[in-house]
Amino acid sequence: MLITATVRSLGARGDLAVVANRANGRSAYAIFADVGPKSKIGEVSIALTRQLGIPSNLRHDSMAGGVTYLVFLGSALAPGARTTTHRIPGAAAPLYRNWGGEKIECVPGGAAKAN
């Protein structure tokens, strides 16, 4: 996911997050990986758009609103730890549950739905 320079100043780069598509109820775990201009937030990977059921054509598709980002500041994995798509859910799920969130089931093929 792309974060703004303002969020980066809080130390969010590498932090874990939950991203929810309010239009269809799909949610997914993610990690902040890139930094962009102050006025831009919400650019995500094609894999995350698929998990959230959002169109992913880079030239033509976008989604104005309807997506919520919950970032766990200070949650970045240990320096030097290998961050993979398989490790992100295992590390982010306990943070989300402690926050009060419901279980997110990751379904084969990338779709995820909050229960």
Buried (B, 14 or more C-beta within 10 A) or exposed (E): BBBBEEBBEEEBBBBBBBBBBEEEEBBBBBBBBEBBEEEEBBEBBEEBBBBBBBEBEEEEEEBEEEBEBBBBEEBBBEEEEEBEBEBBBEBBBEBBEEEEBEEBEBEEEBBBBBE
